[in-house]
């Protein structure tokens, strides 16, 4: 049993964050979870020793106060991330604000409060020289963390799936209304990782000193093409569309049109840039979930009831 800790869970009201919050609470940790609106985390209100507060996490004074409230030995977990943004150089204003500037502010707030333990959510493929704005902003954030004097751990998952994800469920919903689905990047490979496995790795890392100063790629047990993932989503949703792979020029045209449509963005031109390389573990790499954290990674079929 690990020692109980006071933890600031930034981005904890999201899909992955709620799983991590539940895992932390189950182990008796005290969790401070800031969010723009308390209702975003209403499923977590009943958890013991978890406090949801409405706060602007981008305000340095707010971050400083929350870090001070943790006291000695406090832990900060940063899960904040966005997938889509406007064009910028080297990345758009949303990526700059949420990935880079927020990380910089957290590091400063932790330093002022004399906190050391920091756990950071990045992404598989993150690189300051990456093909997409998303990858470059995530890579620059990683570099800020590595250059700090914090006791940091960085996690880099492939696409994360689960019962309430925005990936499988979005493609499942789309196929209920589209008998034919033109798809850009159909042959790109992913190694999807189950949300509960990611959450376990975060929770376990808090008490594992051997994870300090290390970067962990997280992935599931099987590689799929995007077309295979979309087919799986159709099966889960009860209706599969005929997939028509698009050549790159048409894929970028389709993505540009999808960016302008109302509602959740299914695909953006920056997403396609991210898919210029497969999103899988490097050849010959060991799966950290198994080798480091003792977790047996679950495959997509865990979603089949």
FENTAWO-V941664 format. One record per helix or strand of 3 or more residues. SS is the DSSP state (H for helix, E for strand). FROM is the first residue (numbers start at 1). LEN is the number of residues. If there is no record, write none. Layout:
SS	FROM	LEN
SS	FROM	LEN
//
This chain:
E	6	5
H	15	12
E	30	6
H	38	7
E	50	5
H	60	11
E	75	4
H	93	20
E	117	5
H	133	15
E	151	7
H	168	8
E	180	5
H	195	11
H	209	3
E	214	5
H	226	12
E	242	5
H	248	13
H	269	6
H	288	4
H	300	4
//
